Amino acid sequence: MTAPSQRSLDLRVISLGAGVQSSALYLMALDGEIGPRPDVAIFADTQREPPWVYENVWRLAAEGGDRIPIVIATLGDIGDAVVRKCGGAPGRFASVPFWTPSEGRPGKAAPGRRQCTREFKIDVVKQAIRRHLGLAKGERAGKRRVEEWIGISADEATRAKPSRTPWITTRWPFLFDRYMRRSQIVEWLRARGWPEIKKSACVFCPYRQPAEYARWRDEEPELFSEACRWDDLVRDAGRAGLRQPQYLTRLLVPLRDLPPVGALVSQPHANLNLFENECEGMCGV
């Protein structure tokens, strides 16, 4: 894999998830440690992120919004799509890959279809880029060229996939400009004096580790209760033609019944980095 060529660009963009990697990418660009400086950062808001994600977006904007403006773009509330789909409402709604028992493999979990990242993240960023370029609906990009920075770290290099949009070139600064693992990025943020950043992903994201949800039970009880409400909703197998119940974790147990954090962290199968399945690098960064 080689670094994208630097050519004449109409726009340079950071895809900002407001997690560890993309926040560090934004701050390094502000500090001149990675360049040239992007023109804008775009935060695709699913409207169902934990509170700390939004707090970090405001903090980043206060730090450097006058130099790298942060644009918040959204398709709407992804929770509404989940509610309508679970309720059997007519029409098509983006699918979230909740876990179900695997047919023919007792005790094993299988993820559902994943459309949420593309529709609520990737396409939202693309449309925001089009608006920033002044493109009208349906207008072709023509000879316009855009470079999109994505904060995939070296330990998740398998997630790096080129843009499917011909006029957008993807750049991964933590793979080519400054080869850094997530742990190194955390240390960089700490040395810069930046407050701790928690993972960016929806409150009901099925790629979160079970131990993370269990930790919410101990440290973020209101947020845990909210996640439990979503877990209860998607588990009703009688809705939307579902043949089996759905769960927020691959352990296939209700969130309220998760073992203690200490018991979960000792289980290797419960600590897999499932965000590597999100190969676009738009969630969890």
N, C-alpha and C positions, 0 to 999 in steps of 0.2 A: 504494500500500500504506500503510495507516494503522496506528498503534500500537494494540494491543488495549486495550479499555477496562478501567479499574481498578474492580472491583466487589468485593463481599464474597466472600472466598475461604475455603475450608476448608484449603487447602494451597498453598504456593508452593515449587516444586521447581527445582533446577538439574539439567539433564541433563549429567553430567560425563563427558567422554571422556578427560580428563586430558592433552589436547594443549594447544597454545598458547592457543586462544581460550577454551575452557571453563575452563581453569585461571585465566586472567586474570579471567574472569567471576566465578569463586568468590572470588578475592582482592579484587576490587573490591567485591563484596557484603560481605565481611568488613570492608573499610575504610570502608564507608558511601558509596562513590562511586556506587553504583547501589543503589536500594532500591525498596520495603521489603525488609528482609533475608529471604531464603528460609528455609524451615523445615528443609530437608534437601537434600542433593545425592545423586544416585543414579548410581553407576558400574556400567554394564552390562558385565560381565566375560566376554569370549569364551574366556578362559583360553589365548589364543594371542597375546597382545600382547607386544611386545618388553620386556625387563626394565626399561627406563627409564620405561615407562608406569606400572608398578606402583610403582617408586621414587617417582614424582611423586605418585601417589595417597597414599602413606604420608606424604610431605612435606606435602601439603596438609592431611591429617588432623591432623598434628602442629601445624600452624600455626593451624587454626581449627575442628577437629572438636568442640571444646567449645561453639562458637557456631553453626556450621552442620554438623551431623553428616553424615558421608559413609557411605552405605549401599552395600555391594557386593552386587549381585544377579547371578545367572547362570542360564542355561538348561543349562549344562554346557559341555563342551569342544567347540568348533566343529571342531577337528581330528578328533575321532572321527567326526563326520558326514561329513567329506571322505573319510576312510579307508573308511568303510562304503559310501559312494556309488561311489568308485573301484573298490572290490572287488566291486561288483555285488550287495551284500547286498539282500535283499528289504525293501520298505518305502519310505517317502518321507523324504528328507533335504533340508535346506535347501541350495539351490544357491549356490555362490560364482561370480561372473562371470569365470571364467578365460577367457583369450583362445584363439580357434581361428582357423585360416585361413578367410577369408571365401569362401564358395562363389561361383564365377563372377567373383571379383575377385582375381586372383593377386597375392600379396604383401601383401594387405590383411588386417587382423585384425578379428574380430567378437567381442564379449563374450558370454559365456553368460548365462543367467538369473540375476538377483540376488534371492535370498530371504534371504540371510544377515543383512542389515541389519535387516529387519523382525523376523525371528524371534529373533536373538541380541542385538539392541539395543532397537528400538522396543517390541516386545511385553514384553521383560524389564523395561524401565523402567515401562511401564504396569502390569504385575503388581505391581511393587514399590510403586507409588503406591497401588494398591488395598489392599495389605497395610497400608500406612501409615495409610490411612483406616479400617482395620478391617473392610473388606468381605469377606464370606465368598465362597467360590467360587460363581460364578453370580449373586451378588447384584447388583442394579442400583445404579448410583451415585445414582439419584434426583436430588435437588436439590443434591448436592454439586458444588462448583466448584473446579477446580485450575488453577493457572497454571504452565506449564512453560517455564523459560528455556533457550534453546539458543544456543550461542556462534557463530553464523554471522557472519562479518565482512563489511564493506561490499563488499569485492572479490569476495565469493561470494554476493551477495544473491539470485541466481537459485535458490539452494538453499532459500530460505525458503518453506516450504509449511505452510499451516495444519494443525493437528491433525485427524486423521480421527476422533478420539474427541470426541463432542459436549460432554462435561462437562470436557474439558481444553482450555484456551486457550493457544496458543503465544505466547511473547514473545521477541523478538530484540533484546536490549539494545544490541548493536553496530550495529543499523540505526536505532534510534529514540532510545534514551537517550543514547548516546555513539557518534556515527557514526565508526567506526574501521575502518581496513583492517588486514589481518594484520600488515603491517610496523610499523604504529603500535602495535599490541598488543605486538609483540615488544619495541619500544622501551620501552613502559610497564613490562613485566616486568623489563627490564634496569635501568631506573631504580629500581625497587623492590628491586633486589638479588636477584631470583629466579634460580636456576640455569637454564641453557639448557634449553629443552623441545623435544624432538623429536616428530615427527608420531605421533599415536596411530592405529594401524590394525594389523590382524593381521599376523603375520610373513609370511604368504603372500598378503597383499592384492594383487589384480591392479590396483588403482588407484594403487599406488606408482609413482613414476617410475623408469624403468630406471636412471638415474644414481644414485638412492638405493640400489638393490640393489648396484650396482657400488661405491658408496662403502663399503657394508658389507664387501665383499670386501677392501678396503684397511684399514678401521678396526675392523670387528666380524667377524673371520673365523669365530668360532663361530656367530654369528647367521646369517652368510651361508651356512655349511654347512647349517644347519637349513633355511633357505629353499630351498636347492638340493635337499634331500631331498623337500620338498613339490613342487617343480617337477618332479622326476623322477617322482613318484607320479602326478601329474595328467596327465602327458604320455602315459601308456600308453593308446593308442587302442583296445586290445583289451578294455578293461574297461568294465563298466556300459553296454554298447551304444553306446559313443561311436564316431562315424564318423571323427573326426579327432583328432589330438593336441591337448592343451591346454598352455598356457604361462602363466607368471606375469606376463609383460609383453607389450605389444602389438607388440614387435619380432619375436615368434615365433621366438626363439632360446633355447636352454637358458640358464639363468642363468650357468652356468659359462663360457659362450662370449660373454658380454656384452663389448663393447669397453671400453677404459679410460674412467674418469669424464670426462676432458677431451674425449674424442671424443664422448661422449654429450651433454654439456651444449651442444655446438655444433649439435646436431640439433634444430630446432624441434619436429618431430613426436614427439620422444622426451621433450619437456618440457611436454606439455600437463597442465593441472591436471585430472586425471580424477576427482577427488573432487567436481567440480561435477556429475558424473553421479549422485552419491549425494545425491539432492535432499532428503533428510530432515534433513541436518545432524547425523547421529549418529556419523559416522566422520570421522577426520582433523581433529577439532577439540579 
